[in-house]
Amino acid sequence: MKTVRSMVLVSNDPLSQARGAQAVYQRLEQEIAARGLTDEISLMTVDDVGRHDTVPMVIVYPEAVIYGPVKPDDVAMLVEEHLYKGRIASGLLAPARELTGRIAWLSARKGTLPAEQRIVLERAGLIDPESIEDYIIHDGYVALGKVLTQMKPTDVIAELEQSGLQGRGGAGFPTGLKWKFVSKAPGDRKYVICNADESEPGTFKDRLVLEGDPHTILEAMTIAAYAVGASEGYIYVRGEYVLAQQRLKKAIEQARALNLLGENIFGSAFSFDIHVHAGAGAYICGEETALIESIEGKRGEPRSRPPYPTTHGLWGKPTLVNNVETLANITAIIRNGAAWFRKFGTPKSPGTKVYTILGNVNVTGLIEVPMGITLREVIAIYGKGMKNGSSLSLAQTGGSSGSIIPASLQDTPMDFESFGKAGVSLGSGALLICDDTTCVVDLAKVLLNFFRNESCGKCTPCRIGTERAYQILANICEGTGTRNDLAQLTMLADSLTALSNCGLGQTAATPIRDMFKHFSGEVDAHIQLKVCPAGVCSMSGRRL
Amino acid sequence: MADLINVYINEVLVSVPKGTVIVDAAKKLGVNIPVFCYHPKLKPVGMCRMCLVEVGRRKIDRATGQPLLDANNQPEIAWGLKLETGCTTPIEEGMQVRTQNEVVKKAQKDVLEFLLTSHPLDCPVCDKGGECPLQNLTLQFGPGTTRFDYNDKQHLDKHYPLGDIIFLDKERCIQCARCIRFQDEVADDRVLGFYERGRTMQIDTLSEPGFDSKFSGNTTDICPVGALTTRDFRFRARPWEMTHVPSICTHCAVGCNLTLGTRRSARDRQWEILRVMPRQNEDVNEIWICDKGRFGHHFTRSQARLTTPLVRKNGQLAEATWDEAIKLVAERLNVVYGHVVGFIGDRVSNEDAYLFGKLFREGVKTTRIANRPHVAGADLVQKYGVGSGTNLGALGKGTVVLIVAGDVEETAPVYMLRLRAAAQRGAKLIVANARETKMDRYAANSLRYKVGTETQLVYGLLNAVNQGSGIRDQVAAYTPAKVAEITGVPEAEITAAGKLIAEAKDLIVVFGDEQPYDIMVNGQYTDAGRALPQACANLVVATGHAGKANNGLLSLWPHNNTQGVFDMLAANGAQWTPADGLKALYIVGSDPIGEGQTLPKSEFTIVQELFLTETAKQADVVLPALSFAERDGTFTNAERRVQRYYKAIAPLGQARADWEIIRMVGEQLGLKWTHYLTSEGVMAEIAATVPQYSGTEYAALAQVTEAWPPVGSNDLYFGGTAYDNRGGVGVQIKSGVELDGQSEMNWIEPPVPSAESTLHVRQLNRHGTLIDQSAVYQPRLIDAPIEPAQVLKGA
């Protein structure tokens, strides 16, 4: 087993490639070899890390030092200084900058996040995701071994039910119950699908798992397949997640080579294999039945339910569909037991939740914390406060299909139960934190624009209603909204929720409803005074 | 009916079979739950959301599994939190459905309002206006006003050609996907699909050439708005201007029921056919027809039609009066007394053929009448054909259909739809042909034999079934191993197909004439031509499947009345004898010269025709006949269902019905035929004198039965009024075995193909005298066989 002293990442997004990342990588490889450091240093490329001003970048761990832009000729000096002599090559350091995105989390993570509790992300960032040995050394495939050698399928489901794990895709359906449904559904063939079509704007929690710890998904899917009696699995990965797809495929090959996938796993009678299926950019394919249609080679359109996928899923067979984050909890639960899992979070929402923090806070990024943390805590501890000392005006939880909440709800514990009572959606875990420079009407308009573009068009209310709602919101933003428009918008929101076929249409009304519920003053200002309090909307007087 | 389930629709109890969806259950009670995307012939998808209803289910005690009861001892009902789509939700025992309360009404209004805000509302110029589900449902369920601005409409292409015949109006389309689903689920030509998504989602064709399907016209019928229109009918009439007349399609032997939409033109006061629509007959064509049937009606009003009798004078055909022409015909027939041969085509009606046979028997005193030499085995089908009560739409598990030497899609397109659906319901198809056909897609066994070895294959199957008492010795030689060697079909496949046949509860053997052999030589059927029909008959008899409903022979006859004409001639004892001493020819509805054959030499030739065909050009007297749309009559289809058609448009010029011309000739010859006043009178005599045709009087043929699903008529949402069957569903006559209980097997030695044997391939869209008159259909027509030559050659 290889252990490394340092991990060197070379940014490999399209812009970095255009600016010579490939050459930098090759020079690094040569220089590291020339110094005989190949065994001590792990060199790999990393997909878009969210910073483009200093590409190509070379990031060295564990120090989390970012160099950039790095030219091939700089590499010799960099290797000499940092990797050989252990000194930071200050001349090559990327200019200090307000960091955003994943870099912010990467650079901020060391020693600064005491309350984080990592279950889902227990290995992400710590192991070499392309090495199954590294995964195994970090307790990998222990859970699968335990399941296959010591547990009956019913035991696995019972353990899961006791753990109280709820689906992390947004709806919070009890995972153990879902597994039970599939296991009890009659059928000679069953399927397990991992929903990795993470398309919710502002959400990248699954990506980190897929790119940083792909084997945990494979292991969890295999356990799930054993529990429900499935023989084949699909991972439906968002098309843009190229690196995730590569790593998953590589991980599958490695697992097959060690007979951790395929025929007679662990020498047992149980066989299971997994395919990776790339999405093609449609948001709707994150909806489980649309996802299933897409795998079947059809147009990505949600089916009408019932029947549910648990009985009539892929190719009409019983199918278990779980989100990446849900699956990433499984191995830890099996290894440590349900009681251990219940120590985290709240009694009714055990476990942790991965949040992506975005918006007007000082530090954006990704955290995994126990269920029940409040928004105020997230902003204070992890966001390092609001940017420029501004105050929280509103937040959107759960991506575009989530809720818009006012500052008054920032002390509500973020768990399924409390949020459910407050009528707020926990959704995908994206937290878009906005100060008073954000106009709620504009935000709703942007969201409805997203929905009208992403509506698959299958059902009438969503196809036409999202378009109509967008037009009305756009008019309000242009200062030409009327009282009648508001009445229409209210009716539209009700119709969308009541009549639409799937979650997209039903939740497309949430921003509108939340806007009216919490921010009627702002809306009134747009209509009556023709003023946008946040100064965002153009109020041009045009009418679409 | 097994497994009836009780549900309450608006508090009224109805019992329906398990698996019925709410919309259909309500329909049984006469309760209309409005739909757009749902169609009873297609799988439900729940797209349009028009059928949302409130659904309550019984509360079940988890401990006992029994329903919880309230104070009045009634089951407690848990009403759903959300409305459910009535088209996708199957009924459950004790379910309660509310279709009329305020919540549901609001949902219906909302959906209609959504649809109408994006619909152009160009009803004044829309083909569908007057029989439009969107109009109907808006009137009954819609909001009186809209809350949205009118200027929000999208402006899109209104004349987008999907293919050569079908146009899409993108503004009118409500994205219900009925057309896509019809093409996918019924026609299995997956040539339509959605492009884009959300509000910009539009139908488009996926094929090149566009909308490449033989069934494309059906999508215009089931389109719930005027989005799909045909090049033939668009903008030509409002539906309510037309008179709808029941008719029968004359382009193949399926005998699809049609409704002819006719109108008397204000311009030239001529009656014309504006539109052909399917007429619902669940026993024949359900609600589908092929494009040839839909667009092939223009010959009825062709400028090239004969309108007056023609008589040869000074070597030229010149116009003459009926009196003159008939007198001349009778005079010459009297002179040549007995030395006459008759040719009659298999497109004419039963009445025409019967009277023609009778004219020869009684008037001309000869029995030398030739049916047109197209196919062999009509006598066997008369005897062992599918039993009365057969309905291809009812076939399912336990049924085996063997299809030999025929391309069902090209010869009888609607049978392809029916047999495919049967396969989906669980019937097993064994498809045996020398080349690949569309039916292979649905086959349990696909047997690909060498050209010309079909008869041997049938005997191989019979051998595998291990029966055939009457011809046991001969069949014994055709072991699967030997047949595998002859035909090139693997032995295991023959055995497997034989096993299917042996286990079949019902067996239908469909045979065509895609063979390399001449069926008729010098007026006699050849053994080579008769071998396959005889083998198929032997198979049916040997396995005990003759003379029962849903069992027996079904031939892919080339024309609409092949069977009926054979039956009528046989009833008159007609037969062919070699034409020595021949002095006159009497040809009705047939063009042998145009088809490349030579006529026997004669002194005098009489031709009854619609057009001045190559044969007619050689005639001494040409008598103008009427097309099917201008007269009454009956046809007998391949399933031996006698069906009646009605006069739809006024006759062209002085043309007369074939039977009427024959009657005039008969009377002129001195026969007392004055009682044949109408074709009904002729049919009454047929019903009285031809045993198999008893019970086929016009009144009986005009009987209709209640059909499910109910389309047309007063129905609000399953498409136009023209589906409604007011002309009768016809009568399926008994097979010979059913009448006399006698069956026997005969042996005809299977012919052996030579290396030069070339397959006779039938194609629906080949050029022909009638179809060539339809300008709209020209792009579809082809000259030559599509298959590469080498496929067609023998071993």
Interface residues (C-beta under 8 A of the other chain):
Chain A: A282 I284 R299 S304 P306 R452 N453 E454 S455 C456 G457 K458 C459 T460 P461 R463 I464 G465 T466 E467 R468 Q471 A487 Q488 M491 S495 A498 L499 S500 N501
Chain B: P44 V45 G46 M47 C48 R49 M50 L52 K82 L83 T85 T88 T89 A107 D110 V111 F114 L115 T117 S118 R147 F148 D152 I174 Q175 G193 F194 E196 R197 G198 R199 T200 M201
